[in-house]
Amino acid sequence: MDSFIIKWWVAGFSALRWVSPFQLVRTALPKASASYGFVDAWVVGHLVAAVAAWFFMSPKCPRLLAWLVLGYGGLRVFEVVTYNLAVLFVHPVGTDSFALRSFRRSVVLALHNYCEVFFWFAAVYHHAAGHFGDKATIVGSPDGSLYYSIVTMATVGYGDITPQDAFTRWIAVAHIAVS
């Protein structure tokens, strides 16, 4: 029999799944989304979306579009983190009908998710480049924002680029926390 703490985490992740766009699509389109191919396409499609957001999300992007794209990116990062934690800790004790196909596939999908997360954060840094003081021109370029995202996610922190205000410090803290 599972302990209280296990039951508590299972209940928490079961509730969090309803914040997930994937779960909402699975509910709305049960037959279409019930295949492993759909899951694969979902993961790869979102990686492509994150790469596109990183590349196009410059400081000149219209505010409303930036809020929508980066807001969805934040929701995706939350979904990736909660889903992967649920697979690691909760799925074996849950009774979800969407069973794991193989551990190899799960690791490959998790690697796609990992890359997606650093591209979503690179999109945020690219858009918020003005918050990096004299390094704004570096972070404002696609390669500079990707560099900063990877250095932050790896928790290396070379110190050559640092956040200059509370907003970008909290983004970096969130980035490190989900790594």
N, C-alpha and C positions, 0 to 999 in steps of 0.2 A: 504494500500500500504506500502511496506517495505521501510525503509529508505536506504540511500546510504551505511551506514556502514554494514547493513545486506546483501545487494546485493554484497558488496565488499568481505565479508567473504564467502558468498556462492560461488562466482567466484574463490576465492583463494583455498577453499577446493575442488572445482570441478577440478581445475588444479592439485592440489597435488595428487589427486587419481591416476594420471598417473605415479607417482613415485612408486606406490604400486605394489608389485608382485601379490597380489590378483586381482587387477583390470586387470593386464596383462593376468592372467590366465582366468579371466572372459571373456575377449575379445577374446582370442584364442580358448577357449572351451565354447561357450555360453550355449549349452544345458547341458553339464555335470556340469557346475558350477552354474546353475540357481536354485539349490535346497537348502533348509535349511540344509539338511544333508551334503552337500558339505561344507558349511560354518562351521558347527560343526566340521567336520573332519579336515578342514583347521586349526581351532583354536587349537584343541586338538593335532594335528600333530606337530604344531609349539611349543606347550608347551613341548611335548616330545623331540623335537629337541633342545630346550633351555636347558632342563635338561641334555641331553646327552652332549651338548657342555660344560656346567658347569663342568660336571664330568671328561671329557677327555681333557679339554683345559689347560693342565699344562704348566709350563714354558718350558718344554722339547719338546713341540709340534713343528713340522716343521713350519718354518716361513710362507711359502706360504699357507699351510693348515690353520694356525692361521688367516692370513689375510682374507682368503676366508670365513671361518666360522664366525669370529667376524665381518667382513664387512657385511655379510648377517644378522647377529644378530642386527647390528646397523640399517640396513634397516628395519628389522622387528620392532624394537622399534619405529622408526620413523612412520612406517605404523600403529602400534597400537595406538600411541598417536594421529596422525592425524585422523584416523578412528573414535576413540572414541569421539574426539572433534567434528567431523562432525556429528556423531549421536546425540550428545547432543545439538548442536547449529544450525546445518544447515539442517539436514535431514527433520525436520518438514516443512520447507519451500521449499525444493527441490522437484523435480518431478521424482525422481529415481524410476524405476520399481521394485527395490529390497526392498520392504517394510519391516518394522519391524514386526516380527511375534508376539512377546509379550514382555512386559517390563521385565518379570521374566527371559525369555531366554536371553535378552540383558544384564541383570545384571550378570547372570551366565557366559556368554561369556566374559564380561568385567573382571570378577574375574579371569578367566583363563588367560586373557591378562595380568592382573596385576602380576600374578605369573610368567608368561613368562618373563616379563620385569626384575624382580629381578633375575631370573636364567640367562638371557643374561648378565646382569651386573656382576653376580657372575662368569661367564665364563671369562669375561674381567679381573676381579680382580685375578682370579686363574692363568690366563696366565701371567699377569703383576706383579706377586708377588714380583719380584726382586726390584720393585719400592717402596717397603714399608719398606726399611731399616732393622732394627733388627726384625721386625715382618714378614719378608718374609716367614719364615717357617710356620707361622700360616696362612697367606693369601694364601700360596702355597698349602694348603690342601683343599680338597673339602668342608669340614665343616667350615673351617676358612673363605674361600671366600664367602660362603653362609651367614655366620654370618655377615661379613662386609657389604655385599650387603643389607641384611635386616635392619641392623642398619642404614645404609646410607639412604635407601629408607624411613624408618620411621622417618628420620631426628632426631634420638635420639642422635647419635654421642657420645658414651661413652668416647671417647678419648683414649681408650686403643690401637687402631690401627689408624694411621694417614698417609695420603699420604706424601711421602718424596720429590716429585718433581712436576714440573708443569704438566706433562702428567697425573699423577694419580689425581692431584687436579682437573684438567679439567674434567676427567672422573667422579669424585665424584660430581662436580657441574652439569654436564649433568644429572647424575643419580637423583639428588635431583630435578632438574628442571622438569623432566618428571614424577616425583612421583605425 
